[in-house]
Amino acid sequence: MVLNISLVAILGVEDYGAFSYLEYITIACFSLSNLGLTSIFTKESQNKDNSIEKIITNFFVIKFITLIILIFISHGYLLMTEDIKIVTLNAIYTFVLSCLLDWVFISYDQIKKLAKYYIVYFFTLLILLSFCIIYFEDVSVLHVRTVQILSLGFALILSSSWIFGNIHKKNFDFQFIKTLLPRGINMMLSQVIQNGVIICVTTLIKSNYGLLSLGNFSLVMRIVNMVLSLRNMLIAPLTKYIINSGINEYLTVRRYLFVASLFFSGIIYMLIVFIEFNAFNGYLFDVANKYSDIIDIVIIILPIPTMVLLTLIDGVIINMYNKQQIYLNSVVTSLFLFVVVSLASSTLLMTVFSFVLFEVTYLTINRIYINRVLLVDK
C-alpha cells in the first residue's frame, strides 16, 4: 500500500492509472497460469507418496507452458493500444513475477525464505526508485517497470534457488498431470471469469471516464488487494492445518474472521464518517474536497475486502470436499448480475458498483452453500 501511494506521488494519478491497467493484465496472467491447481497441489504435497521434486517439477511445467501462452495473447492485445517498449517490459515483468511459486514456500514450511523474497524485493525497489528520482528529471512507467524487473529478479535468485533446484526432467510425470488437470478446471474457469471482469471494469473506466478515474479506482483497489494477498498467503497453511485438525477448527477460525471483518469495516467507515461530518473548515475540509472522488469509491468498494476477510477460508472447505463446481456456479451467477448492471451503468460509481456486486455475490453464495449443504450437521 505504501509503495503504491509512493508511485502515485512519483507518476501522478493519470500515469498511475495507465500503470495500473498494465498491472491488471499482469495479475491476470499470474493467476490464470496456475490453472486453478495451487490448492490441489497443496493437498498433493501432503501426500507422502509424492516427493517435493515430483510436485514442483510437474507444477512448474504446467505453469511455464500456460504462462508463455498467456503472455503472448495478452500482450499481443496490449500492442493494439500501447507502445512496444512498455508492452515488452511488461511482458518480462509478468514472466519474472510469475516465477514466484509462493504456495511452495508455505507448503514446505519455508516461510522465512518467502519473507526474505518480499523484504529483498521491497528494499531493492526502494533503492532503485530513489536512484531514478534523483537521476532522472521525469520518472515514467518505463523506469518503474525496469526497476521492478531488476528487483524481482534479484529477490527471486536469493530466495527461490532451492525451488528451481528441485526441478528435474526425470520427475516429469504426464500421467500425474493428467489426473490433476480435470480437478482444476472449475477453479480455472472461475479465475478466467474473475480476471475477465476486473479487466472489463478497468477498460470501461479507462475508456469512459479517463485515466484519472482509473487511477483513483486502482488506488482504492489496493485496499482490496491487501486483503486478497492475505488470503493467498494463508490459504496453503490453513488448508494444511484444517485437513489435519478437522472441521471444528474451520468453524473456530471463521468466528475470529467474523470479528476481524467487523473491526476492519468499522474502522474504515468511522474514519470516512469523521472526515465527512467534520469537513466544514480547516484541514479536513481540504481533505474531503480534494479526495472526494476517492472517498466515494471507498464507500462503494469497502464491502469487497470486508466480505473477503469474512470468507477468507471458505475455499479451504470447498477444496476439502472437492466441490469446486459450486465455486464456478456462484461465479457464473455473479457474472450475469455484473453484465446486467454494468450495461445499465451511466456513471463511474455505478460501474464500480457492478464490480462490487459481482465480488460480493459469489462469496455470499459460497458461504450459503457451505452452511446449508457441507456443514448441515455441524
PLY file of the C-alpha trace (Angstrom):
ply
format ascii 1.0
element vertex 378
property float x
property float y
property float z
element edge 377
property int vertex1
property int vertex2
end_header
0.00 0.00 0.00
2.81 2.43 0.93
4.58 1.55 -2.31
1.51 2.33 -4.40
0.91 5.66 -2.67
4.55 6.46 -3.43
4.00 5.54 -7.08
1.02 7.91 -7.25
3.26 10.69 -5.94
6.03 9.80 -8.43
3.93 9.19 -11.55
0.85 11.31 -10.93
-2.68 9.91 -10.77
-3.21 9.64 -14.54
0.06 7.84 -15.25
-0.63 5.65 -12.23
-3.94 4.76 -13.89
-2.06 3.68 -17.04
0.43 1.78 -14.88
-2.41 0.03 -13.01
-4.05 -1.09 -16.25
-0.83 -2.93 -17.14
-0.76 -4.34 -13.61
-4.24 -5.87 -14.01
-3.07 -7.66 -17.17
-0.04 -8.97 -15.27
-2.11 -10.17 -12.31
-4.48 -11.97 -14.69
-1.56 -13.83 -16.31
-0.08 -14.66 -12.90
-3.38 -16.05 -11.62
-4.50 -17.92 -14.73
-1.11 -19.56 -15.31
-1.77 -21.69 -12.21
-4.79 -23.27 -13.98
-6.64 -23.37 -10.65
-4.25 -26.04 -9.38
-2.46 -24.40 -6.43
-4.85 -25.70 -3.77
-4.86 -29.15 -5.40
-1.05 -29.29 -5.49
-1.00 -28.08 -1.88
-3.14 -31.08 -0.92
-0.96 -33.41 -3.00
2.17 -32.09 -1.28
0.83 -33.52 1.99
0.74 -37.00 0.41
3.94 -38.80 1.45
3.94 -40.74 -1.82
4.61 -37.51 -3.73
8.17 -36.20 -3.42
8.92 -32.49 -3.39
10.77 -32.92 -6.71
7.70 -34.51 -8.33
5.32 -31.82 -7.04
7.46 -28.83 -8.03
8.59 -30.20 -11.41
5.09 -31.01 -12.66
3.55 -27.79 -11.37
6.32 -25.71 -12.93
5.92 -27.41 -16.32
2.19 -26.67 -16.33
2.69 -23.09 -15.18
5.56 -22.31 -17.56
3.75 -23.50 -20.70
0.49 -21.77 -19.73
2.28 -18.56 -18.75
4.09 -18.23 -22.09
0.80 -18.67 -23.99
-1.00 -16.12 -21.78
1.78 -13.54 -22.10
1.75 -13.79 -25.90
-2.05 -13.44 -26.10
-2.48 -10.65 -23.53
0.50 -8.57 -24.62
-0.38 -9.03 -28.27
-3.69 -7.39 -27.32
-1.84 -4.59 -25.49
0.20 -3.82 -28.63
-3.01 -2.53 -30.21
-3.10 0.45 -27.84
0.28 0.65 -26.05
3.87 1.45 -27.05
6.00 -1.60 -27.89
8.64 -0.66 -25.28
6.22 -0.69 -22.36
4.49 -3.84 -23.66
7.84 -5.66 -23.91
8.90 -4.57 -20.43
5.52 -5.55 -19.01
5.79 -9.00 -20.62
9.21 -9.52 -18.99
7.88 -8.23 -15.67
4.90 -10.59 -15.88
7.17 -13.58 -16.51
9.58 -12.78 -13.67
6.76 -12.06 -11.21
5.00 -15.32 -12.10
8.15 -17.36 -11.40
7.45 -16.93 -7.69
5.79 -20.17 -6.52
4.64 -18.75 -3.18
2.45 -21.74 -2.28
5.54 -23.99 -2.42
7.28 -21.97 0.31
4.21 -22.30 2.54
3.51 -25.98 1.82
7.08 -26.98 2.66
7.47 -24.73 5.72
9.86 -22.25 4.12
8.08 -19.09 5.29
11.34 -17.35 6.20
12.59 -17.68 2.63
9.31 -16.26 1.32
9.62 -13.34 3.75
13.20 -12.89 2.51
11.88 -12.60 -1.05
9.47 -9.79 -0.17
11.98 -7.94 2.03
14.74 -8.09 -0.60
12.29 -7.02 -3.32
10.94 -4.08 -1.30
14.30 -2.63 -0.28
15.92 -3.20 -3.68
12.96 -1.48 -5.34
13.14 1.37 -2.82
16.85 1.95 -3.51
16.48 1.78 -7.31
13.41 4.04 -7.33
15.24 6.57 -5.17
18.10 6.50 -7.68
15.64 7.11 -10.54
14.05 10.07 -8.75
17.46 11.64 -8.16
18.98 10.83 -11.56
16.00 11.33 -13.93
14.08 14.56 -14.18
10.82 12.81 -15.03
10.26 9.24 -13.80
7.98 7.31 -16.16
6.18 3.97 -16.19
9.12 2.58 -18.20
11.52 3.45 -15.38
9.26 1.90 -12.74
8.81 -1.33 -14.70
12.56 -1.62 -15.30
13.46 -1.30 -11.61
10.65 -3.73 -10.72
12.10 -6.35 -13.07
15.59 -5.91 -11.60
14.26 -6.04 -8.02
12.09 -9.11 -8.64
14.91 -10.94 -10.41
17.36 -10.23 -7.58
14.86 -11.32 -4.91
13.98 -14.46 -6.88
17.63 -15.54 -7.21
18.28 -15.07 -3.48
15.15 -16.83 -2.21
13.98 -19.37 -4.81
17.13 -21.21 -5.89
16.13 -24.18 -3.68
12.82 -24.47 -5.56
14.38 -24.47 -9.02
16.99 -26.93 -7.74
14.15 -29.45 -7.26
13.07 -29.28 -10.90
14.35 -32.35 -12.79
13.33 -33.81 -16.13
13.20 -37.32 -14.63
10.41 -36.21 -12.25
8.09 -35.08 -15.03
5.02 -37.35 -14.89
2.48 -36.82 -17.66
0.01 -39.30 -16.12
0.18 -37.43 -12.81
-0.61 -34.16 -14.60
-3.50 -35.80 -16.50
-5.12 -36.87 -13.23
-4.82 -33.38 -11.71
-5.84 -31.12 -14.60
-9.56 -32.07 -14.58
-9.71 -31.28 -10.85
-8.56 -27.75 -11.55
-10.88 -26.99 -14.47
-13.67 -25.47 -12.34
-11.30 -23.18 -10.46
-9.53 -22.26 -13.71
-12.81 -21.24 -15.38
-13.76 -19.29 -12.26
-10.44 -17.43 -12.38
-10.90 -16.71 -16.09
-14.24 -15.06 -15.30
-12.91 -13.19 -12.25
-9.91 -11.79 -14.10
-12.05 -11.06 -17.14
-14.43 -9.00 -15.01
-11.69 -6.84 -13.45
-10.10 -6.24 -16.87
-13.54 -5.38 -18.27
-14.21 -2.92 -15.43
-10.84 -1.20 -15.77
-11.25 -1.00 -19.56
-14.70 0.59 -19.14
-13.36 3.11 -16.63
-10.34 3.91 -18.83
-12.48 4.33 -21.97
-15.47 6.16 -20.49
-14.04 8.18 -17.60
-10.31 8.53 -18.32
-7.02 7.58 -16.70
-7.59 9.92 -13.74
-10.67 7.94 -12.69
-8.84 4.66 -13.31
-6.00 5.90 -11.10
-8.45 6.71 -8.28
-10.15 3.33 -8.64
-6.83 1.47 -8.71
-5.56 3.24 -5.60
-8.69 2.19 -3.68
-8.37 -1.34 -5.06
-5.06 -1.62 -3.23
-7.12 -1.93 -0.02
-8.86 -4.91 -1.59
-5.58 -6.37 -2.84
-4.08 -6.19 0.66
-6.85 -8.49 1.92
-6.62 -10.70 -1.18
-2.87 -11.03 -0.63
-3.57 -12.05 2.95
-5.99 -14.73 1.71
-3.49 -16.01 -0.86
-0.75 -16.19 1.77
-2.91 -18.00 4.31
-4.81 -20.42 2.08
-2.00 -23.02 1.86
-1.12 -23.19 5.60
-4.80 -23.09 6.58
-5.61 -25.89 4.14
-2.85 -27.95 5.72
-3.99 -27.03 9.25
-7.72 -27.71 8.75
-7.08 -31.01 6.91
-5.11 -32.17 9.95
-7.36 -30.62 12.63
-10.89 -31.09 11.28
-13.99 -29.03 10.57
-14.34 -27.73 14.12
-11.14 -25.73 13.68
-12.58 -24.22 10.49
-15.59 -23.03 12.49
-13.32 -21.57 15.16
-11.20 -19.66 12.64
-14.38 -18.47 10.94
-15.62 -16.87 14.17
-12.34 -14.97 14.54
-12.61 -13.77 10.95
-16.15 -12.51 11.58
-14.86 -10.28 14.38
-11.89 -9.16 12.27
-14.12 -8.20 9.32
-16.42 -6.15 11.57
-13.42 -4.39 13.10
-11.87 -3.68 9.69
-15.01 -2.26 8.08
-15.93 -0.37 11.26
-12.59 1.45 11.40
-12.75 2.48 7.73
-16.37 3.67 7.90
-15.75 5.56 11.14
-12.82 7.34 9.51
-14.95 8.29 6.49
-17.83 9.50 8.69
-15.40 11.52 10.81
-13.99 13.24 7.72
-17.39 13.86 6.12
-19.14 15.24 9.21
-16.22 17.36 10.37
-15.24 18.73 6.98
-16.78 22.19 7.35
-13.44 24.03 7.63
-9.71 23.68 8.03
-7.62 20.67 7.06
-10.47 18.13 6.96
-12.41 20.40 4.61
-9.43 20.36 2.23
-9.11 16.57 2.52
-12.83 15.96 1.89
-12.83 18.21 -1.17
-9.51 17.15 -2.64
-10.17 13.42 -2.28
-13.98 13.36 -2.59
-13.86 11.11 -5.69
-11.63 8.60 -3.90
-13.79 8.69 -0.74
-16.91 7.93 -2.82
-15.19 4.91 -4.39
-14.00 3.69 -0.97
-17.57 3.81 0.39
-18.85 1.69 -2.51
-15.95 -0.77 -2.69
-15.48 -1.45 1.04
-17.90 -4.44 1.09
-15.38 -6.38 -1.03
-12.44 -6.50 1.44
-14.92 -6.95 4.30
-16.53 -9.95 2.60
-13.17 -11.40 1.51
-11.96 -11.22 5.11
-15.19 -12.77 6.39
-14.99 -15.70 3.93
-11.19 -15.98 3.94
-11.07 -19.75 4.46
-14.27 -20.84 2.69
-12.16 -22.00 -0.26
-10.39 -24.47 2.04
-13.66 -26.29 2.81
-14.78 -26.23 -0.82
-11.48 -27.83 -1.85
-11.54 -30.35 1.01
-14.92 -31.63 -0.17
-13.91 -31.35 -3.86
-16.88 -29.06 -4.53
-15.12 -26.67 -6.92
-18.19 -26.88 -9.16
-20.19 -24.77 -6.70
-17.48 -22.10 -6.88
-17.84 -21.98 -10.67
-21.65 -21.89 -10.42
-21.55 -18.96 -8.00
-19.11 -17.03 -10.20
-21.26 -17.59 -13.30
-24.34 -16.34 -11.42
-22.40 -13.27 -10.31
-21.21 -12.70 -13.88
-24.82 -12.47 -15.06
-25.56 -9.78 -12.45
-22.38 -7.91 -13.37
-23.26 -7.84 -17.08
-26.79 -6.56 -16.41
-25.71 -3.81 -14.01
-22.61 -2.73 -15.97
-24.64 -2.38 -19.18
-27.13 -0.19 -17.30
-24.36 1.92 -15.74
-24.09 5.54 -16.81
-21.70 6.80 -14.12
-18.32 5.83 -12.74
-19.78 4.86 -9.37
-22.39 2.58 -10.98
-19.62 0.86 -12.95
-17.68 0.35 -9.72
-20.85 -0.93 -8.03
-21.31 -3.57 -10.76
-17.88 -4.92 -9.86
-18.67 -4.88 -6.13
-21.93 -6.74 -6.79
-20.03 -9.42 -8.73
-17.45 -10.00 -5.99
-19.83 -9.97 -3.03
-22.45 -12.18 -4.71
-20.25 -15.20 -5.42
-18.67 -15.06 -1.96
-22.14 -14.96 -0.39
-23.40 -17.89 -2.48
-20.35 -19.95 -1.47
-20.95 -19.25 2.22
-24.65 -20.17 1.95
-23.75 -23.45 0.22
-21.18 -24.31 2.89
-23.66 -23.60 5.70
-26.66 -25.38 4.19
-25.01 -28.35 2.47
-21.46 -29.09 3.63
-21.91 -28.19 7.30
-25.58 -29.04 7.70
-24.84 -31.43 10.60
-22.27 -29.23 12.33
0 1
1 2
2 3
3 4
4 5
5 6
6 7
7 8
8 9
9 10
10 11
11 12
12 13
13 14
14 15
15 16
16 17
17 18
18 19
19 20
20 21
21 22
22 23
23 24
24 25
25 26
26 27
27 28
28 29
29 30
30 31
31 32
32 33
33 34
34 35
35 36
36 37
37 38
38 39
39 40
40 41
41 42
42 43
43 44
44 45
45 46
46 47
47 48
48 49
49 50
50 51
51 52
52 53
53 54
54 55
55 56
56 57
57 58
58 59
59 60
60 61
61 62
62 63
63 64
64 65
65 66
66 67
67 68
68 69
69 70
70 71
71 72
72 73
73 74
74 75
75 76
76 77
77 78
78 79
79 80
80 81
81 82
82 83
83 84
84 85
85 86
86 87
87 88
88 89
89 90
90 91
91 92
92 93
93 94
94 95
95 96
96 97
97 98
98 99
99 100
100 101
101 102
102 103
103 104
104 105
105 106
106 107
107 108
108 109
109 110
110 111
111 112
112 113
113 114
114 115
115 116
116 117
117 118
118 119
119 120
120 121
121 122
122 123
123 124
124 125
125 126
126 127
127 128
128 129
129 130
130 131
131 132
132 133
133 134
134 135
135 136
136 137
137 138
138 139
139 140
140 141
141 142
142 143
143 144
144 145
145 146
146 147
147 148
148 149
149 150
150 151
151 152
152 153
153 154
154 155
155 156
156 157
157 158
158 159
159 160
160 161
161 162
162 163
163 164
164 165
165 166
166 167
167 168
168 169
169 170
170 171
171 172
172 173
173 174
174 175
175 176
176 177
177 178
178 179
179 180
180 181
181 182
182 183
183 184
184 185
185 186
186 187
187 188
188 189
189 190
190 191
191 192
192 193
193 194
194 195
195 196
196 197
197 198
198 199
199 200
200 201
201 202
202 203
203 204
204 205
205 206
206 207
207 208
208 209
209 210
210 211
211 212
212 213
213 214
214 215
215 216
216 217
217 218
218 219
219 220
220 221
221 222
222 223
223 224
224 225
225 226
226 227
227 228
228 229
229 230
230 231
231 232
232 233
233 234
234 235
235 236
236 237
237 238
238 239
239 240
240 241
241 242
242 243
243 244
244 245
245 246
246 247
247 248
248 249
249 250
250 251
251 252
252 253
253 254
254 255
255 256
256 257
257 258
258 259
259 260
260 261
261 262
262 263
263 264
264 265
265 266
266 267
267 268
268 269
269 270
270 271
271 272
272 273
273 274
274 275
275 276
276 277
277 278
278 279
279 280
280 281
281 282
282 283
283 284
284 285
285 286
286 287
287 288
288 289
289 290
290 291
291 292
292 293
293 294
294 295
295 296
296 297
297 298
298 299
299 300
300 301
301 302
302 303
303 304
304 305
305 306
306 307
307 308
308 309
309 310
310 311
311 312
312 313
313 314
314 315
315 316
316 317
317 318
318 319
319 320
320 321
321 322
322 323
323 324
324 325
325 326
326 327
327 328
328 329
329 330
330 331
331 332
332 333
333 334
334 335
335 336
336 337
337 338
338 339
339 340
340 341
341 342
342 343
343 344
344 345
345 346
346 347
347 348
348 349
349 350
350 351
351 352
352 353
353 354
354 355
355 356
356 357
357 358
358 359
359 360
360 361
361 362
362 363
363 364
364 365
365 366
366 367
367 368
368 369
369 370
370 371
371 372
372 373
373 374
374 375
375 376
376 377
